[in-house]
Amino acid sequence: MGWILILRVWAHWEVRSSSHQALISHMKAHFPMQLTQT
């Protein structure tokens, strides 16, 4: 369940990164693939 680790890292980044908008876009692009393979 690597996606849980991703969520933890994302939550950490969201707090540290002021422009988490780009991170969300990055996640949106990756999550569909991750979820489909899971």
N, C-alpha and C positions, 0 to 999 in steps of 0.2 A: 504494500500500500504506500507507494512512494508519493502519491498525491497528497497524503496527509502532511508529509514533510514539506511539500511544496507550499501547502496552505500556511504552515507555521512560518516558513521563510518569507512568504508573501506578507503575512501579518506584520512581521518584523520590519520588512522593507517599507510597508505602507506608512509606518510610524516615522521611519528615518528619512525616507525619500519624500521631498516636498512635491515632486511631480509624479505622483503614483498613477496619474492618468495614463502615462505611457506604459506603465507596468500592467495596468488592467487590460490595455489593448493587447499587450504581449500575451497575457494569460488567456484572453478570449481566443487568441489564435491557436494556443497550445492545448487548452482544455478539451476542445472537441476531439482532437486526436487522442489525447490521453484517455478520455472517458470511453471512446470507441474501442480502444485496444484493451481496456479493462473489461 
